Amino acid sequence: MNHYATEQARLFRILHFAVQINQREGIDIAGWIFRTYPDSRYSTLTDGELREILTHLTGAGFLGHFVRGASGWDRPTAEQQETLEAVLQELGWNGTGDPRLIALARQVAGVDHVRFLTRWDLDRVLRRLRSKCRQRNAAKAKRLQRRRTLDGRKPNDYSATGVSV
């Protein structure tokens, strides 16, 4: 099966799902499609037309979360996602595709990618990342403290060494 066939099948599944869901609520999406594209049936729609229809339905609010992926009760919250982005930025990592984050998700939650984390798994990953931030900040503070004190002297105090500046 080639990529085109699988992509077209995916678009048809999304469209069919949208028609079924909205038909239950009394919204006639199929009628709108046939009025917009009068010479066509579902099977004759091109990929471009399918994408245009799905974009319109998403913009009009008929698809909402159906196109973007999972949105169940166990999915991470928007607040968790924002926190994750902030912590990753503080660490200097490259977003959710960073290999270090994927390895951490695999280690902590046993999932292959960050997108498969549940809200509880993401909470554990966030705790680990915050701990890593605290350790990094503590190490920076310790290095800065060491640099400032130089064994109890001011940074430019060479009087104990006998060197005059």
C-alpha positions, 0 to 999 in steps of 0.5 A, spaced: 500 500 500 503 506 497 503 513 501 498 516 497 492 511 499 494 511 506 493 518 506 487 519 502 484 513 507 486 517 513 482 523 510 476 520 508 476 516 515 476 523 518 471 526 514 466 520 515 467 521 522 466 528 522 459 527 518 457 521 523 458 525 529 455 532 527 449 528 524 447 526 531 447 533 533 443 535 527 448 538 522 448 536 515 455 536 513 454 531 507 449 536 504 454 542 505 459 538 501 455 536 496 452 543 495 460 546 495 462 540 490 456 539 486 459 534 481 462 529 486 461 524 490 466 522 496 470 517 492 471 522 487 474 528 491 481 529 491 486 530 496 486 537 495 479 538 496 479 533 502 484 537 506 480 544 504 473 541 506 477 538 513 480 545 514 473 549 513 470 544 518 476 545 523 475 552 522 468 552 523 468 548 529 465 542 527 472 537 527 475 541 533 479 536 537 478 530 532 483 532 527 489 534 532 489 527 535 487 524 542 484 528 547 481 523 552 481 524 560 488 522 561 491 526 556 496 532 559 493 538 560 494 545 557 498 547 563 502 541 563 504 542 556 506 550 557 510 548 564 513 542 559 515 548 554 518 553 559 522 547 563 525 545 556 527 552 555 530 553 561 534 547 560 536 549 553 533 543 550 530 543 543 522 542 544 519 535 545 523 532 539 529 533 543 532 526 544 534 527 551 527 528 553 525 522 549 530 518 553 527 521 559 520 519 557 522 512 555 526 511 562 520 514 567 514 512 563 516 506 558 513 510 552 517 511 546 515 518 545 513 524 549 506 524 545 504 518 548 505 520 555 499 520 560 497 526 564 500 522 570 506 520 566 508 527 564 507 529 571 513 524 573 517 527 567 516 534 569 518 532 576 524 529 574 526 535 569 524 540 575 529 536 579 534 537 573 533 544 573 534 545 581 541 541 580 543 545 575 542 552 578 545 549 585 551 547 581 551 554 578 550 557 584 556 553 587 561 555 582 559 562 582 560 562 590 567 559 589 569 564 584 567 570 588 570 567 595 577 564 592 578 561 599 575 567 603 579 573 599 576 578 594 577 576 587 582 581 586 585 581 593 593 578 592 595 581 598 596 574 601 600 572 595 605 578 596 604 580 588 602 587 587 598 589 582 
